Amino acid sequence: MTNSATTVYKEENLTTNEHPNLDWPIIIFMVAVHAGVLLTLIPGTFSWAGVGLAVLLHWIVGGLGITLGLHRLVSHRSFEVPKWLEYFLVFCGTLSCQGGPIDWVGLHRAHHLHSDTVQDPHDSNKGFWWSHIAWLFYKSPASKEIPRFAKDIKDDAFYQFCQTYLLPIQIVFGVCLYFLGEALSPGLGWSFVVWGIFVRLVVVFHCTWFVNSATHKFGYRTYESGDRSTNCWWVALTTYGEGWHNNHHAFQYSARHGLQWWEIDPTWMMIQILQFLGLAWNVKLPKV
């Protein structure tokens, strides 16, 4: 294994289940959140301020929280930052509602360890639909192994807080958005809730899921990574550089995913800014 972050656990066989049980709480949650987008059809819920808020939160939650924080910083330890900044980024990632940070990191490490095999939680060999969303609807055998895959963070009090109070945090955030909207302009509160919570969640969901699905199906391959990972420009565009997925699977430890000059990687740019400010160090890069 080349990824230094994955040295926190040893490769072991995971039990598999050809017919896993449906995870009804997740199914109900996903249906409810997607149905919430229909609230945009109610007169008075649309506002350009709400759209702007959704775009800003897409970057804060998807860019800073998931891509920079949960993925490149915590899952792969591609660089180091002060603990307060790590916690801030993890909190932003928690707002994505893609599972608690301990679950997110644990399952992602399991994916890399068993990429595109039967032990991969979202094995792309099972088809686009499975790797994109359907895998979420079943209780994955890999979930039992999360404490082992995430043993470097599972006992951290802040991570445990975010893990335990994932939904209450989102609810409180929605209440804050409502009162922020009302403070800016009476009647704007519900627009902020609809666009800042439901629309933002669904868009970030699918952008993230395209990394599991589209970048194991569409695009080009620069390196032999032992799986079906590809480099897909349009996924990179919507995920702040995560679409250069074949590069990432070839050099899992690398803080930079876009390795060619045309492979624009906004998250790598953010890491460079943090490094310039003295807020990031031990930045790992491949020798290519």
BELZI-V935737 format. One record per residue. RES is the residue in one letter. SS is DSSP state (H for helix, E for strand, C for the rest). PHI is phi in whole degrees, 0 to 359 (999 if undefined). PSI is psi in radians with two decimals (none if undefined). Layout:
res=<RES/RES>
ss=<SS/SS>
phi=<PHI/PHI>
psi=<PSI/PSI>
This chain:
res=<M/T/N/S/A/T/T/V/Y/K/E/E/N/L/T/T/N/E/H/P/N/L/D/W/P/I/I/I/F/M/V/A/V/H/A/G/V/L/L/T/L/I/P/G/T/F/S/W/A/G/V/G/L/A/V/L/L/H/W/I/V/G/G/L/G/I/T/L/G/L/H/R/L/V/S/H/R/S/F/E/V/P/K/W/L/E/Y/F/L/V/F/C/G/T/L/S/C/Q/G/G/P/I/D/W/V/G/L/H/R/A/H/H/L/H/S/D/T/V/Q/D/P/H/D/S/N/K/G/F/W/W/S/H/I/A/W/L/F/Y/K/S/P/A/S/K/E/I/P/R/F/A/K/D/I/K/D/D/A/F/Y/Q/F/C/Q/T/Y/L/L/P/I/Q/I/V/F/G/V/C/L/Y/F/L/G/E/A/L/S/P/G/L/G/W/S/F/V/V/W/G/I/F/V/R/L/V/V/V/F/H/C/T/W/F/V/N/S/A/T/H/K/F/G/Y/R/T/Y/E/S/G/D/R/S/T/N/C/W/W/V/A/L/T/T/Y/G/E/G/W/H/N/N/H/H/A/F/Q/Y/S/A/R/H/G/L/Q/W/W/E/I/D/P/T/W/M/M/I/Q/I/L/Q/F/L/G/L/A/W/N/V/K/L/P/K/V>
ss=<C/C/C/H/H/H/H/H/C/C/C/C/C/C/C/C/C/C/C/C/C/E/C/H/H/H/H/H/H/H/H/H/H/H/H/H/H/H/H/H/H/C/C/C/C/C/C/H/H/H/H/H/H/H/H/H/H/H/H/H/H/H/H/H/H/H/H/H/H/H/H/H/H/H/H/C/C/C/C/E/C/C/H/H/H/H/H/H/H/H/H/H/H/H/C/C/C/C/C/C/H/H/H/H/H/H/H/H/H/H/H/H/H/C/C/C/C/C/C/C/C/C/C/H/H/H/C/H/H/H/H/H/C/H/H/H/H/E/C/C/H/H/H/H/H/H/H/H/H/C/C/C/C/C/C/C/H/H/H/H/H/H/H/H/C/H/H/H/H/H/H/H/H/H/H/H/H/H/H/H/H/H/H/H/C/C/C/C/H/H/H/H/H/H/H/H/H/H/H/H/H/H/H/H/H/H/H/H/H/H/H/H/C/H/H/H/C/C/C/E/C/C/C/C/C/C/C/C/C/C/E/C/H/H/H/H/H/H/C/C/C/C/C/E/H/H/H/H/H/H/C/C/C/C/C/C/C/C/C/C/C/C/C/C/C/H/H/H/H/H/H/H/H/H/H/H/C/C/C/C/E/C/C/C/C/C/C/C>
phi=<999/265/278/295/292/277/286/285/213/257/290/224/288/259/289/243/222/293/229/293/282/294/259/297/302/292/300/297/298/295/296/296/294/294/295/299/297/295/297/294/279/284/304/98/270/275/202/293/295/295/297/298/297/298/294/298/290/301/288/296/278/281/281/285/286/277/294/285/278/296/272/288/281/275/297/247/48/286/199/236/221/302/300/296/287/301/296/298/295/295/297/300/294/298/294/285/58/259/90/296/298/293/297/300/294/299/291/292/294/296/301/293/294/235/307/58/235/296/271/286/305/234/306/290/294/275/111/300/299/297/289/279/215/299/299/291/278/236/282/282/302/295/297/290/263/304/303/284/288/244/292/281/233/295/261/287/298/292/298/295/298/297/293/286/251/307/288/303/299/294/294/298/298/297/298/297/296/299/289/296/298/295/291/284/196/306/95/274/302/291/297/295/292/296/277/280/251/292/296/299/301/295/296/294/310/289/299/295/294/298/293/283/255/297/276/239/220/250/111/239/241/266/234/275/253/81/210/258/298/228/260/232/297/285/288/300/294/267/233/61/103/287/288/278/282/295/302/295/291/285/227/300/280/286/285/253/258/279/264/262/298/274/272/292/229/302/292/298/297/295/295/297/296/299/295/298/278/79/257/218/211/52/285/266/225/280/261/238>
psi=<2.33/-0.28/2.05/-0.48/-0.51/0.06/-0.10/-0.11/2.78/2.60/2.16/2.77/2.38/2.50/2.50/2.77/2.00/-0.42/1.28/2.75/2.53/2.45/1.52/-0.68/-0.70/-0.74/-0.83/-0.75/-0.81/-0.70/-0.75/-0.76/-0.76/-0.66/-0.53/-0.44/-0.48/-0.28/-0.33/-0.29/-0.23/2.25/2.35/-0.19/-0.28/2.39/2.58/-0.50/-0.68/-0.72/-0.77/-0.67/-0.75/-0.71/-0.78/-0.77/-0.48/-0.74/-0.78/-0.80/-0.85/-0.76/-1.01/-0.78/-0.97/-1.04/-0.94/-0.80/-1.28/-0.59/-1.27/-0.62/-1.02/-0.88/-0.71/-0.15/0.87/-0.27/3.04/2.60/2.92/2.61/-0.63/-0.63/-0.68/-0.79/-0.69/-0.81/-0.68/-0.68/-0.73/-0.70/-0.60/-0.59/-0.21/-0.31/0.63/0.70/2.79/2.79/-0.57/-0.76/-0.77/-0.87/-0.77/-0.81/-0.60/-0.70/-0.62/-0.69/-0.82/-0.65/-0.58/0.59/2.19/0.67/3.05/-0.34/-0.10/2.19/-0.63/1.00/2.03/-0.25/-0.30/0.03/2.81/-0.83/-0.74/-0.89/-0.38/-0.87/-0.60/-0.53/-0.45/-0.41/-0.02/2.66/1.89/2.38/-0.50/-0.42/-0.48/-0.34/0.01/-0.76/-0.56/-0.74/-0.45/0.56/-0.28/-0.24/-0.23/-0.40/0.02/2.24/-0.68/-0.75/-0.70/-0.66/-0.86/-0.64/-0.78/-0.68/0.57/-0.94/-0.78/-0.65/-0.75/-0.67/-0.80/-0.68/-0.73/-0.71/-0.72/-0.71/-0.67/-0.86/-0.52/-0.79/-0.77/-0.60/-0.59/-0.70/2.15/2.29/-0.12/-0.25/-0.84/-0.54/-0.71/-0.64/-0.83/-0.82/-0.62/-0.36/-1.21/-0.91/-0.80/-0.78/-0.84/-0.76/-0.79/-0.68/-1.02/-0.58/-0.79/-0.76/-0.49/-0.45/-0.60/-0.54/-1.13/-0.66/0.27/0.27/-0.78/2.63/-2.86/2.82/2.13/-0.56/2.65/1.88/0.00/0.21/-2.85/0.27/2.50/2.91/2.10/1.97/-0.68/-0.45/-0.67/-0.63/-0.64/-0.11/0.35/0.66/-0.04/-0.25/-0.21/1.08/-0.59/-0.72/-0.76/-0.75/-0.49/-0.58/1.28/-0.51/-0.19/2.34/-0.33/2.24/-0.65/1.78/-0.33/2.78/-0.52/-0.15/1.47/2.27/1.52/-0.58/-0.66/-0.65/-0.70/-0.68/-0.69/-0.68/-0.79/-0.69/-0.74/-0.63/-0.03/0.30/0.02/2.42/3.05/0.76/2.13/2.34/2.63/2.71/1.64/none>
